């Protein structure tokens, strides 16, 4: 199973172009994945370094 969530820089969910994406691979509950994706986005958004944001803008979670 594969789920992907994407967010614009202002925190809105995105279907196309996004600044932050996270992909879940494996067996995971959709509601739990959505909550985790939001938490990870908030952590990403709080990074001050543009370089750190760039390197962590695409995440993959394997469960």
Buried (B, 14 or more C-beta within 10 A) or exposed (E): EEBEBBBBBEEEEBEEEBBBBBBBEEEBEEEEBBEBBBEBBEEBBEBEEEEEBEEBBEBEBEE
